[in-house]
Amino acid sequence: MKKLSLLFILCIAGNALLAQGPETLDLEKAIQLGLDNNFQVKIAVETIDIRERDQKIGIGDYFMPIVDATYSRNFSHEDVEQRFATDPDPRTIEDAKSQTENFSIVGIYGFRPESFVVMKRLGVLTEISELDAKIAVENNVAGISSAYYRLVLELQRHEVLVRTLELSQSRLDIAKAQYELGGAGKRDYLTAEVDYNSDLSLLLGQEQVILNARVNLNELMALDPSKQFAVKDTIVIGDMLNLIDLEDNAMMENKQLLIAQRQENEAFLAIRELQMSRLPVVNLTGNYINNTSNSDAGFLIQNQREGFNYGGNIQLNLFSGLTLNRRIQNARVQQRLQDFALDQYEIQLRSDIHRSYNTYITNRNLLEVEQKNYAVAKESTEIALERFRLGIASYLEFRDAQVNLLTAENRLITSIFNIKEQEIELRRLSGKIFFQNYTEDIGLEFQD
């Protein structure tokens, strides 16, 4: 009966793998799917478009003239009574008609000295948006990588539990045979059955963990939660990372640090913009007029004007209630705050790298220990199983060896996963995660 239960569980696992179909998902494909579908990345890219259009709007607002064309035509029908100084008798005109036609083109150009600073500041804001998009990409890559390897880890744990259940089944078969032959008491047989059921429960719980790990990975790739796929069952550890290289790369490539630097520059440009607003503003105007008036009443039957008018003025603010000075003071405070934020993030970044690197080194050192421990536990379990089969060892000795093997193998694969997870985090912090150039290698396009 227990063998049938084991076969049933293994069939479920096998059917689950077959249900995934021939589609195999490696890490590169998972990342590409995530970058194609992830909405945070799409939002970040669209934000870049907004910032780039803001730059173009700024060019139009600060460097281009405003030209307006106006055309109007008016008609009137009136009864008119006129008295002139030279003629005492009134002059009456019934239904006097008048018509006015006007066409004008007006151009205004105002040059503000702070315009160049404003454009530089808009350019910095665009750079910040681009860096935000790259942060979204890096976070997505790191999240998918961790979720992918987490799924691999849980699948490996599932395999460990399957092998543990096989050992429990072997022990149960031996205990049952010994009990039926009178070589052992019923208590040993029942204990073996309890341990088997306990291992079976762990296996069923692990299958739920795997399902949730798949859902988590699908969520990061913006896929349907029920999407099934096969993943590679190994975790490959990269070459040894160097702490100094990681710190140097982080100071040059960490996107959040680059944003803090751009924000400091933007705060400085905000001060310059306010200071330059004290300079005079030059306004130039010009217009073309074509005006025609016709009237049945009055001295003039027709009046027509056509020509150009142009001029200019210089505008200088002399007093604005000291508000400009206060704005400059606030801008300087904001710049100091950005300086503090930049220094604080540099300290935080170095600390994060050192913490992750310490964990990384510790797990690499533990890996060798866990490999040796697993080899010893495996050999001990094989010996204990043979001794139990021969009736030399007790069920407690065999169960203890079995639990030690399960613990050792779990610690080994967990240590490998922890190393890989810290690799991902260290590469993310150093700005060198997975791809060197996102726009070329990943295919992320920033639309114009």
C-alpha positions in Angstrom: 0.0 0.0 0.0 2.8 2.4 0.9 4.6 1.6 -2.4 1.4 2.4 -4.2 1.2 5.7 -2.4 4.8 6.5 -3.3 4.2 5.7 -6.9 1.1 7.8 -6.9 3.0 10.8 -5.6 5.8 10.3 -8.1 3.3 10.0 -10.9 1.7 13.3 -9.8 5.2 15.0 -10.0 5.9 13.4 -13.3 2.5 14.5 -14.8 3.2 18.0 -13.5 6.4 18.0 -15.4 4.8 16.6 -18.6 2.0 19.2 -18.3 4.6 21.8 -18.7 5.0 20.7 -22.2 8.2 21.0 -24.3 8.8 24.6 -23.3 12.0 25.0 -21.4 12.6 28.3 -19.6 16.2 29.3 -19.0 17.3 32.4 -17.0 18.0 34.5 -20.1 14.6 33.8 -21.6 12.9 34.5 -18.3 14.7 37.9 -18.0 13.8 38.8 -21.6 10.1 37.9 -21.0 10.2 40.0 -17.8 11.6 43.0 -19.6 9.1 42.7 -22.4 6.1 42.3 -20.2 6.9 43.9 -16.8 4.8 47.0 -16.2 7.2 48.8 -14.0 9.8 48.8 -16.8 7.1 50.0 -19.3 6.1 52.8 -16.9 9.8 53.9 -16.5 10.3 53.9 -20.3 7.1 56.0 -20.8 8.4 58.4 -18.2 11.5 59.0 -20.2 9.3 60.0 -23.2 7.6 62.5 -21.0 10.9 64.0 -19.9 12.2 64.2 -23.4 9.1 66.0 -24.6 9.5 68.4 -21.7 12.9 69.3 -23.1 11.3 70.0 -26.5 8.6 72.0 -24.8 11.2 74.0 -23.0 13.0 74.8 -26.3 9.7 76.1 -27.7 8.8 78.1 -24.5 12.2 79.8 -24.0 13.9 80.0 -27.4 11.1 80.2 -30.0 8.9 83.3 -30.8 5.2 83.3 -30.5 3.4 84.2 -33.7 -0.4 84.8 -33.8 -2.5 85.6 -36.9 -5.9 87.3 -36.6 -8.5 88.0 -39.3 -11.7 89.8 -38.5 -14.6 91.3 -40.6 -17.4 93.4 -39.1 -20.6 94.8 -40.7 -23.1 97.3 -39.5 -26.5 98.8 -40.7 -27.5 101.9 -38.8 -29.7 105.0 -39.1 -27.4 108.0 -38.7 -28.1 111.7 -38.0 -25.2 114.1 -38.3 -24.8 117.8 -37.5 -21.8 119.8 -38.7 -20.4 123.1 -37.5 -20.6 124.5 -41.0 -24.2 123.5 -41.6 -27.0 124.0 -39.0 -29.3 121.6 -40.8 -29.0 117.9 -39.6 -28.0 115.3 -42.1 -30.0 112.1 -41.9 -28.8 108.8 -43.5 -31.1 105.8 -43.2 -29.7 102.3 -43.2 -26.1 103.6 -43.4 -23.8 100.7 -44.1 -20.2 100.2 -42.8 -17.7 97.4 -43.2 -14.4 96.8 -41.5 -11.9 94.1 -42.5 -8.8 93.6 -40.5 -5.9 91.1 -40.9 -2.8 91.1 -38.6 0.2 88.9 -37.8 1.8 89.6 -34.4 5.2 88.1 -33.4 6.6 88.3 -29.9 10.0 87.1 -28.8 11.2 87.3 -25.2 14.7 86.3 -24.2 15.2 85.4 -20.6 18.8 84.9 -19.4 17.9 81.9 -17.3 16.7 80.0 -20.4 20.0 78.2 -20.9 20.0 77.0 -17.3 16.5 75.8 -17.5 17.3 73.7 -20.5 20.3 72.2 -18.7 18.1 71.4 -15.7 15.5 69.7 -18.0 18.3 67.7 -19.5 19.4 66.6 -16.0 15.8 65.5 -15.2 15.7 63.5 -18.4 19.0 61.7 -17.4 17.4 61.0 -14.0 14.4 59.4 -15.7 16.7 57.3 -17.9 18.5 56.1 -14.7 15.2 55.4 -13.1 14.3 53.2 -16.1 17.6 51.3 -15.7 16.9 50.8 -12.0 13.6 49.3 -12.9 15.4 47.0 -15.4 18.0 46.0 -12.8 15.5 45.4 -10.1 13.5 43.3 -12.5 16.5 41.3 -13.6 17.6 40.8 -10.0 14.0 39.8 -8.9 13.6 37.3 -11.8 17.0 35.8 -11.2 16.3 35.3 -7.5 12.9 33.9 -8.2 14.2 31.6 -10.9 16.9 30.2 -8.7 14.5 30.0 -5.8 12.3 27.7 -8.0 15.3 25.6 -8.8 16.1 25.3 -5.1 12.6 24.2 -4.2 12.7 21.6 -7.0 16.0 20.3 -5.7 14.5 20.1 -2.2 11.6 18.2 -3.7 14.1 15.7 -5.2 15.7 15.4 -1.8 12.4 14.7 -0.1 11.5 12.1 -2.8 14.8 10.2 -2.1 14.1 10.5 1.6 10.7 9.0 1.1 12.2 6.2 -0.9 14.5 5.5 2.1 11.5 5.6 4.4 9.7 3.2 2.1 12.7 0.8 2.2 12.7 1.0 6.0 9.0 0.4 6.2 9.2 -2.6 3.9 12.1 -4.1 6.0 10.2 -3.4 9.3 7.1 -4.9 7.9 8.9 -8.0 6.8 10.7 -8.4 10.1 7.4 -8.0 12.0 5.6 -10.5 9.8 8.5 -13.0 10.3 8.6 -12.4 14.0 12.0 -10.8 14.0 10.8 -7.5 15.4 7.9 -6.1 17.4 4.9 -4.2 16.0 6.2 -1.0 17.6 9.1 -0.8 15.2 6.8 -1.4 12.2 4.3 1.3 13.4 7.2 3.8 14.0 8.4 3.2 10.5 4.9 3.9 9.2 4.7 7.1 11.2 8.0 8.3 9.9 7.0 7.4 6.3 3.8 9.5 6.7 5.8 12.3 8.1 8.1 12.3 5.1 5.1 12.1 2.8 3.6 15.1 4.5 6.8 17.1 3.9 6.8 16.1 0.3 3.2 17.3 -0.2 4.0 20.5 1.5 7.0 21.0 -0.7 4.9 20.7 -3.8 2.8 23.6 -2.6 6.0 25.6 -2.1 7.0 24.8 -5.7 3.6 26.0 -7.0 3.9 29.3 -5.1 7.5 29.7 -6.4 6.2 29.3 -9.9 3.5 31.9 -9.3 6.1 34.3 -7.9 8.3 33.9 -11.0 5.3 34.3 -13.4 4.3 37.5 -11.5 7.7 39.1 -12.2 7.5 38.1 -15.8 3.9 39.4 -16.0 2.6 36.0 -17.1 -0.5 34.1 -16.1 -0.1 32.5 -12.6 -1.0 29.1 -14.0 1.7 29.2 -16.7 3.8 26.1 -16.6 7.4 25.6 -17.8 10.4 23.5 -17.2 13.5 25.1 -15.6 17.1 23.9 -15.4 17.7 21.9 -12.3 21.2 23.2 -11.5 22.6 26.4 -9.9 26.0 27.4 -11.3 28.2 29.5 -9.1 30.2 32.2 -10.8 33.8 33.1 -10.3 35.0 34.6 -7.1 34.0 38.2 -6.8 36.5 40.8 -5.7 35.4 43.4 -3.0 37.5 46.2 -4.3 36.3 45.8 -7.9 32.7 45.7 -6.7 33.2 49.0 -4.8 34.9 50.7 -7.7 32.2 49.6 -10.1 29.5 50.7 -7.7 31.0 54.2 -7.4 30.8 54.5 -11.2 27.9 52.4 -12.3 25.3 52.2 -9.4 22.3 53.8 -10.9 20.8 55.1 -7.6 24.2 56.7 -6.8 24.2 58.3 -10.2 20.7 59.6 -9.6 21.8 61.2 -6.3 24.6 62.9 -8.2 22.3 64.2 -10.9 19.9 65.5 -8.2 22.7 67.4 -6.6 23.5 68.9 -10.0 19.8 69.7 -10.5 19.7 71.5 -7.2 22.7 73.6 -8.2 21.1 74.5 -11.5 17.9 75.5 -9.7 20.0 78.1 -7.7 21.6 79.4 -10.9 18.2 79.7 -12.6 16.8 81.9 -9.7 20.0 84.0 -9.7 19.8 84.7 -13.4 16.2 85.7 -13.1 17.5 89.0 -11.7 18.9 89.9 -15.1 16.9 92.0 -17.5 14.5 90.4 -19.9 14.5 91.5 -23.5 11.2 91.5 -25.4 10.9 92.0 -29.2 7.6 92.6 -31.0 6.6 93.0 -34.6 3.3 92.9 -36.4 1.9 93.2 -39.9 -1.5 95.0 -40.3 -3.9 95.2 -43.2 -7.0 97.1 -42.2 -9.8 98.4 -44.5 -12.9 100.4 -43.4 -15.9 101.4 -45.6 -18.7 103.7 -44.4 -21.7 105.4 -45.9 -21.6 108.0 -43.1 -18.8 110.3 -42.0 -16.1 112.3 -43.7 -14.3 109.2 -44.9 -15.9 106.8 -47.3 -13.0 104.4 -47.1 -9.9 104.1 -44.9 -7.2 101.5 -45.6 -4.1 100.9 -43.5 -1.3 98.4 -44.4 2.2 98.1 -43.0 4.6 96.8 -40.3 5.1 97.8 -36.7 8.0 96.6 -34.6 9.7 97.5 -31.4 11.1 96.1 -28.2 11.6 96.7 -24.5 13.8 95.7 -21.7 12.2 94.5 -18.5 14.0 94.6 -15.1 12.5 93.6 -11.8 13.4 96.1 -9.1 11.5 94.8 -6.2 9.3 91.7 -5.6 8.8 91.7 -1.9 12.1 89.9 -1.2 10.5 86.7 -2.4 13.3 86.0 -4.9 16.0 86.2 -2.2 14.0 83.7 0.0 13.6 81.4 -3.0 17.3 81.4 -3.5 17.9 80.7 0.2 15.5 77.8 0.0 17.3 76.5 -3.1 20.6 76.6 -1.3 19.2 74.7 1.6 17.9 72.1 -0.9 21.3 71.8 -2.4 22.8 71.1 1.0 20.2 68.5 1.6 21.1 66.8 -1.7 24.8 66.9 -0.7 23.9 65.2 2.6 21.7 62.6 0.7 24.5 61.9 -1.7 27.1 61.4 1.1 24.6 59.3 3.1 23.8 57.0 0.1 27.5 56.5 -0.6 28.0 55.3 3.0 24.9 53.1 2.7 26.0 51.7 -0.6 29.4 50.7 0.7 27.8 49.2 3.8 25.4 47.2 1.7 28.2 45.9 -0.4 30.3 44.9 2.6 27.3 43.2 4.3 26.4 41.2 1.1 30.1 40.4 0.5 30.5 39.1 4.1 27.5 36.8 3.6 28.8 35.8 0.2 32.3 34.8 1.6 30.8 33.0 4.6 28.6 30.9 2.3 31.4 30.1 0.0 33.4 28.9 3.0 30.4 26.9 4.2 30.0 25.3 0.9 33.2 23.2 1.2 32.1 22.2 4.7 28.6 21.2 3.6 30.0 19.2 0.7 32.1 17.1 3.0 29.3 16.8 5.5 26.9 15.6 2.8 29.4 13.0 1.7 29.8 11.7 5.3 26.0 11.7 5.9 25.4 9.8 2.6 27.9 7.1 3.5 26.5 6.9 7.0 23.0 6.5 5.7 24.0 3.7 3.3 25.8 1.9 6.2 22.8 2.4 8.5 20.4 1.0 5.9 22.5 -2.1 5.3 22.9 -2.6 9.1 19.1 -2.2 9.5 18.4 -4.6 6.7 20.6 -7.2 8.4 18.9 -6.5 11.7 22.1 -5.2 13.4 21.0 -1.6 13.8 17.9 -0.3 15.4 15.2 1.8 13.7 16.3 4.8 15.7 19.9 4.5 14.4 18.6 4.3 10.8 16.2 7.2 11.3 18.9 9.3 12.8 21.1 8.7 9.8 18.2 9.4 7.4 17.4 12.7 9.1 21.1 13.7 9.1 21.3 13.0 5.3 18.1 15.1 4.7 19.5 18.0 6.8 23.0 17.8 5.1 21.6 17.8 1.6 19.2 20.6 2.4 22.0 22.7 3.9 24.2 22.0 0.9 21.8 23.1 -1.8 20.7 26.0 0.4 24.3 27.1 0.7 24.7 27.1 -3.1 21.5 29.1 -3.5 22.6 31.6 -0.9 25.9 32.1 -2.7 24.0 32.7 -6.0 21.6 35.1 -4.3 24.4 37.2 -2.9 26.1 37.1 -6.4 23.0 38.6 -7.8 22.7 41.3 -5.1 26.4 42.2 -5.3 26.2 42.6 -9.1 23.0 44.7 -8.7 24.7 47.0 -6.2 27.8 47.4 -8.4 25.6 48.2 -11.4 26.9 45.1 -13.3 24.0 42.7 -13.1 23.7 40.2 -15.9 23.9 42.6 -18.9 26.5 45.3 -19.4 24.4 47.4 -21.8 20.7 47.2 -21.3 19.7 49.1 -24.5 21.7 46.8 -26.7 21.8 43.4 -25.1 18.3 43.3 -23.6 16.6 45.2 -26.4 15.1 47.9 -24.2 14.3 50.8 -26.5 13.7 54.4 -25.4 11.3 55.8 -27.9 11.7 59.3 -29.3 
